[in-house]
Each structure stands twice: as structure tokens, then as C-alpha cells.
């Protein structure tokens, strides 16, 4: 009825239990439960905005990482540390 992953199984369990309780009380209503574990956007503008934000963040990290490594190795050179 559901896969072994708990993120998929819990909504199914809630659905089964809810509908069982409704049937016990002679109700004709039904409850539908669904799971959407990952946020998804349908708008291409939002997707492109997220892409450019991530790209600018990665470029900032890429620009700051080599100087950090160079400073670290210069400090090692000054204190004459051996790896």
C-alpha cells in the first residue's frame, strides 16, 4: 500500500485511519491525504531567480577560497610547520 520510506508511509497511515474512523461512525465523507515532501515551483521566473542566487553564492565562495588557502599556507611557512 505504501513504500518502505516513512515520508510516504505516514500520510497513507493517516488516510487509512481517518477513513476507518469515519466509516465506524457511519459517515459518507472521505478524507484524502497526500504527501509532497519537496517544495516544487511551477513558475520559471522563480526557478531562474533561485538559479542566479545559487550561482552568485557559488561564485563568491569560489572567489574567496583560493586566498584563504594561500593565507593558510603562508602562515604554515612562517611558523615552519611540516606536514
C-alpha positions as CSV (number, residue, x, y, z in Angstrom):
1,X,0.0,0.0,0.0
2,X,3.0,2.3,0.6
3,X,6.7,2.2,0.1
4,X,9.1,1.5,2.9
5,X,10.1,5.1,3.3
6,X,8.5,6.8,6.3
7,X,7.9,10.0,4.5
8,X,5.5,8.2,2.2
9,X,4.0,5.7,4.6
10,X,2.8,8.2,7.3
11,X,0.3,10.1,5.1
12,X,-1.1,6.7,3.9
13,X,-1.5,5.5,7.5
14,X,-3.3,8.8,8.5
15,X,-5.6,8.4,5.5
16,X,-6.5,4.8,6.3
17,X,-7.1,5.5,10.0
18,X,-9.2,8.6,9.3
19,X,-11.4,6.9,6.7
20,X,-11.8,3.9,9.1
21,X,-13.0,6.1,11.9
22,X,-15.4,7.9,9.5
23,X,-16.8,4.5,8.4
24,X,-17.2,3.4,12.1
25,X,-19.4,6.5,12.7
26,X,-21.5,5.8,9.5
27,X,-20.3,8.9,7.7
28,X,-20.3,9.1,3.9
29,X,-17.5,11.6,3.8
30,X,-13.9,10.6,2.9
31,X,-10.6,12.2,3.7
32,X,-7.8,12.4,1.1
33,X,-4.2,12.8,2.3
34,X,-1.2,13.3,0.0
35,X,2.4,14.0,0.6
36,X,4.6,16.4,-1.3
37,X,8.0,16.2,0.5
38,X,9.9,18.5,-1.7
39,X,8.8,22.0,-2.5
40,X,8.3,22.5,-6.2
41,X,7.6,25.7,-8.1
42,X,5.8,25.9,-11.4
43,X,6.9,29.4,-12.2
44,X,10.0,29.7,-14.4
45,X,10.8,33.1,-13.0
46,X,11.2,31.7,-9.5
47,X,13.4,28.9,-10.8
48,X,15.6,31.3,-12.7
49,X,15.9,33.6,-9.6
50,X,16.9,30.7,-7.4
51,X,19.4,29.6,-10.0
52,X,21.0,33.0,-10.2
53,X,21.1,33.3,-6.4
54,X,22.8,30.0,-6.1
55,X,25.2,30.8,-8.9
56,X,26.2,34.1,-7.3
57,X,26.7,32.4,-4.0
58,X,28.9,29.7,-5.5
59,X,31.0,32.3,-7.4
60,X,31.5,34.3,-4.2
61,X,32.7,31.1,-2.5
62,X,35.0,30.2,-5.4
63,X,36.5,33.7,-5.3
64,X,37.2,33.6,-1.6
65,X,38.5,30.1,-1.3
66,X,42.0,30.4,-3.0
67,X,43.1,33.4,-0.9
68,X,42.0,31.6,2.2
69,X,44.2,28.6,1.2
70,X,47.1,30.9,0.3
71,X,47.0,32.7,3.7
72,X,46.8,29.3,5.5
73,X,49.9,28.0,3.7
74,X,51.8,31.3,4.3
75,X,51.1,31.0,8.0
76,X,52.4,27.4,7.9
77,X,55.5,28.7,6.1
78,X,56.1,31.4,8.7
79,X,55.9,29.1,11.7
80,X,57.9,26.5,9.7
81,X,55.4,23.7,10.2
82,X,55.9,20.4,8.5
83,X,53.1,18.2,7.3
